[in-house]
Each structure stands twice: as C-alpha cells, then as structure tokens.
Amino acid sequence: MGFNLNFAPCVDVNTNPKNPIIGERAFSSNVDDVIKFGKIVTETYLKNNIVPCLKHFPGHGDADADSHKVLPVLDMSLEEMEKYHIKPFKEINSPMIMVAHLHCKAFDKKVVPSSLSENVLNYLKNKIGYKGLIISDDMVMGGVVNGANPVNSAVTAIKSGVNILLYRYSDDETINIAEE
C-alpha cells in the first residue's frame, strides 16, 4: 500500500487504572514490559521501512482525563515521571516522537500543554539528547484548543521545539491557521 509512517507504538505506561484514554492502548502498567514491547514494535517497523512514532511524550499513562476533550494535569515529581513515564522514551530509539497535550507540573508551574512547553521540549532534546523529529499530537484536540487561539498555539509549539504540527483535517480553518 506504500505506507511508510505509523503513529505507533504507544509507549505510555498505564499507571492510572481510571485513565479514560490510554487503557488498552498501552502495552502494560509495568515500565519494563512497555520498553520490551515498544522496542520490538519499533525495530519491526524500521526493518520494514516504516517510520515509527513513539507517543505520547512525556507520558500519558497517569492522566485522569481525555486530552481529546480537556487538558489533563499530571501532578507528580520529575523523578517519578522519569522512573515510569519518561523512561520508555529514553530507552527506545525512534526517529519520531509525538508530544502530548498534558500539563505536567514537574515542568511548568503555569498551565501549558506539553506540546507547547519549551521546558518539556528542551528536556526531551537536551536532557534526554533526542535528535529525531518531534510531532505534536492533533492540534484540534481539546487539550490544546480549549480557550486558546489556534494560530498562537501553532506558533508557540514551533517556537518551543516541535518540528511538525499534526492536524486531522485539511479544512478551511486548518488552512487559515497555516496561512497566518
């Protein structure tokens, strides 16, 4: 069919059983299992000339809200995030990572989605040393658009370090955002 990119694998560690969106999308609630299976999927895609995209950095597994609808807030220390949620992104080599629409208090006191956070993206590039492509999650999800100017969000994401903005539609509104 000619497909050469898949927005997978999902390497979120499902640590919150009440998570309304990750659940069965995650390999496991155990970080080592997520890394093991994430590596298998990533390597299989690469062997078959398909670009894998790890998602959802810095880890959506502990969220208690659906970022398609609202901005989830993760209130945990950086150490805890590194131990469980960030670890798969450090351990699995992929040419592309998708950044989530989450507010992580460990990175930003001010409420800002990870996809627009200079602190989150600098951590990914400088602390982890990630050199690949960084793509946003869908820029029309509630976790990034609720109450925000879509053009400002797009500009902020790019200035913060996102390489590619993902939009599910190519409608007039999306075209207007790109033109502005």
N, C-alpha and C positions, 0 to 999 in steps of 0.2 A: 504494500500500500504506500510505501515511501515515507512513513512516519520516522522522524529522526529525533524527537524530543518527547519526553513524558514527564509531567509534573508529579513525579513519584521517585523515590519512596517517601512515605510519611514516616519520619523518624521521631515523632512526638512520643514521649513516654507517658502512658496513660495513668498518671498517679492519682487522678481525681475520679473516683467511680461515678460521680454526678456530672462529669463533663458531658455537655449536651451535643458535642460535635465531633470529638475525636474517637472515643469509644472503640468500635471495631475497626476503625481506620488505622489504629496503632497496632504494631506487631505485638506489644506486650506492655505490662506495667513494670517490667524489670528492665533496667537500662542496658544490662549486658546482652539480654536477648534482642532488644531493639538494635543494638550495634551489630550483633551477629547477623541478623536477618537483613538489616539495612545494607550491610556490606555485600551480602550475596546478591541482592536485587541490583545494587549499583554496579557491581562487577559484571553481572549478566547483561545489563543494558549496554554497558560500554563494549563488551565483547561482540555485541550485535549492532554496533554503530548507532545506538540510541543514546542521546544525552539524558542522563538522569538529573532530577532536580530534588535535592533534599528539602523537606519542608516540615515544619513551619518555625524557622528561627525566630527567637531564641528558645522556643519550646512551648507548645500549646497544650500540653498534656495535663496541666494542673488547673486550667481555666474552668470557671463555673458558669460561663456564658458563651453564647454562639457569636463569633465575630462576624458572621454574615449579617447579624442583626444589630449588635451593640459592641462597644469596646470592652472586652474583658480586662479585668485588673488582676495582675499577679502580685501578691504581697508576700514575697519571700526574699531571703538574703541572696546576694550574688553567689555565695558559697554553695547554698542549696541548689540554686539554678545550675551552677557549674557541675555539681555532683550528679544531677539527674537529667536535666533538660538540655543543657548545652553540650554535654559530653558526646552524644552521637554526632553532632556537627564537627566536633574536634577529631573524632576517631574515624569517620568515614570520609574518604576522598571523593569529591564530586565536582564536576566542572560548573555546577549551578546550585545555588541555594535560594529558596523562597523565604522572604522575611514576612512575618505575621503582622496582623493588626491586633496587637495586645499592648496594654500599658503595663510595663514592668517597673515597679517602684525601685528595684535594685539599680536601675539605670537612670531613671528620671523622676524627680520629685513632682515636677509639673506633669499633668496628664497629657501624654502624647503617644500615639501609636508607635510601636517598634519600627514600623515601616517608614516612619517619618523622623525617627530619632537618630540624631548624629551620634549620640552616646552608644546606642546599640550597634550601629553600623561601624563605628570606629573600633568598638570592641571586636566585632567579627573580623575586621581587616587587620587591626594592629595587635590585639591580644592573642587571637587565635592564629593570625597570619594567613587568613583566607585570601586567595588571589583570583578566584574564579568570578563568574558572573553572579550578580545579585539581582533578583527579580522580586518585585512586590507581589503580595497576594492581590487578588482582584480589587482594583481601586474603586469599585462601586459597592463594596460591602459596607454594611452599617458601621463596622468598627473603625472605618476611616472617613465616611461621608457625613455621619450624623452631626449636623451643626457646623460643618466645615465647608469652606469654599473649595470646590474640586480643583480649580486651577492652582490655588495656593498649596493644596495638598500635593499635587503633582510636582510642583517646583520644589517644595520642601523635601520631598522624597529624593529627588535627583540631587539636590544640594547636599543632602545628608549622606549620600553614597550609593543609592540604588541605581543600577545600570539600566534596567528595563522595567517599565510600568505595565502591569497586566490589566487589561480591560476586557470584560466578557462581551461587550457589544461594540460594534463599529457604527453606532447610530449618530445622529446629528449632534447630540450632547457630547459624546466622546470626541468627535471630530473637532468641535468647538474648543474643547479643552486642549487638544493637541495644537490647534492653530493659535491659541492665546499664549 
